[in-house]
Amino acid sequence: MPEKRVWISFSSVGFLLVIWLLVCVQYKFAFHQALYFFNFRSVTADVTGSNQTFPYVAFHGAMNDGRRIGNQLFSLAAVIFVAELTNRKAVIPTGIRLTTEDIFQFNLEHISNPCPCQTIGERKHLEYDLNTEKLNLSDPKIANQTILVWGYRQSWKYTLTIERRLRRHLVFKEEIQQFAESFLRENVPHGWPRVGFVRVGIHARRGDSLSPHFINYGYTSPNESYFLKAMKYFTDRYSRVQFIVASDDYGWCKKHITSDSNSSDTVNVTYSYHHRPGQDLALLSMCNHVIMSTGTFGWWAAWLAMGTTIYYGNWPRSGTTLSRHFSQGDFFPPYWIPMTN
């Protein structure tokens, strides 16, 4: 009889253990997801509103203000960041026209009427907004409404925890991919093998950044010495380097971003001109490394390339409106390299 009692006791314990294991398996994903958010995102969002009627995160209508490729991509990163943070679906309202959809295979659904909506803003345009992490989904203003992400959201920190997902959205359309591959294949320097050399993309933004309005706002533009110094960084480290130059001022680049004619066996400068912005972005992103000047177009070319990045360290000009929105540690990843003229 005592043996039977012991057997029943062990059986009960075993049964409870099985039930416990089943519960653990059932909630394993949620548990690890919670750990992921807590340990790697350091967020305080209350995601208890999982049964909300409008489980969307979308672009704010201000996206139709004429912003260009780089600014649109920062907004995309912020929308996906908030969607991941709140366990919602990132969508594009049908009234918003994104030129970046002509360049990338976004694979985001278009929703004709995602509202009622609640807008979340930002304090500064070129700074990570910590308040984004503190969304409270139990707040009735948000729980049953689509979240619209407003602002420019220009910070690498929005990309950090969603990098894999973001890169899956930023796949170039086939015709742009084929153009860039063909350009690079056809422009291998004469006498060079098709492999065994390094490509470095150079983006030189000039154009609007040299206008009085942009200068007063805080924009600066690097001169010839900056580009030559940045180029030397790579030629000192690699035996053969081809520089692919993309710019809105081909004439200036042809005159100032050059290589020593005596070094054609080891250094080559190839210029991309009369190409569409999306084509230039693809070219730069397919390089091993990137030298950027200023602005968001070159920023995203560098981010997509995933190599060594050199950026112009004297941007923006201190004491200006632009500089008051700017945080260097938020805008530039810490492993990118600043250089000046």
WOWO-V189074 format. One line per field, one symbol per residue. ss: DSSP state (a for helix, b for strand, c for the rest). psi: psi as a letter, one per 30 degrees, with the letter a starting at -180 (. if undefined). burial: + if it has 24 or more other C-alpha atoms within 12 Angstrom, else -. A space follows every 10 residues. Layout:
# WOWO-V189074
ss->???
psi->???
burial->???
This chain:
# WOWO-V189074
ss->caaaaaaaaa aaaaaaaaaa aaaaaacaaa aaaaaaaaaa accccbcccc cccccbbbbc aaaaacccaa aaaaaaaaaa aaaaaaccbb bbbcccccaa aacbccccbb bcccccbbbb cccccbccca aaaacbccca aaaccbbbbc ccccccaaaa ccaaaaaaac cbcaaaaaaa aaaaaacccc cccccccbbb bbbbccaaaa caaaaaaccc cccaaaaaaa aaaaaccccc bbbbbbbcca aaaaaacccc aaacccbbbb bbccccaaaa aaaaacccbb bbcccaaaaa aaaaacccbb bbcccccccc aaaacbcaaa acccccbbbc c
psi->eeeeeeeeee eeeeeeeeee eeeeeegeee eeeeeeeeef fhlgkjgfhf gkeihlklkl fffgggkaee eeeeeeeeee eeeeeghlkk ljkffkjjff ffeliehkkk keiflklkkk alelehkkjf fefgkjffkf feeglkkkjl afhikffffe fgeeeefefh kkleeeeeee eeeeefgkkk fklflglkkj kkkjkccffg leeeeefgkl klaeeeeeee eeeefffkfk kkkjkklgie eeeeefjllk ffgfffkkkk kklhlleeee eeeefglelk jlcllfeeee eeeeegakkk ljfhklkkgl eefffkjefe ekkffljkll .
burial->---------- ---------- ---------- ---+--+--- +-+-+-+-+- -+-+++++++ +++-----++ ++++++++++ ++++++++++ +++--+-+-+ +-++-+++-- ---++-++++ ++-+++++++ -++-+++--- -+++++++++ ++++++++++ ++---++-++ ++---++-++ --++--+++- ------++++ ++++++--+- ----+--+++ +++--+++++ +++++----+ +++++++++- --+---+++- -----+++++ ++----++++ ++++++++++ ++++++++++ ++++++++++ +++-+++--- -++-++++-+ +++--+-+++ -
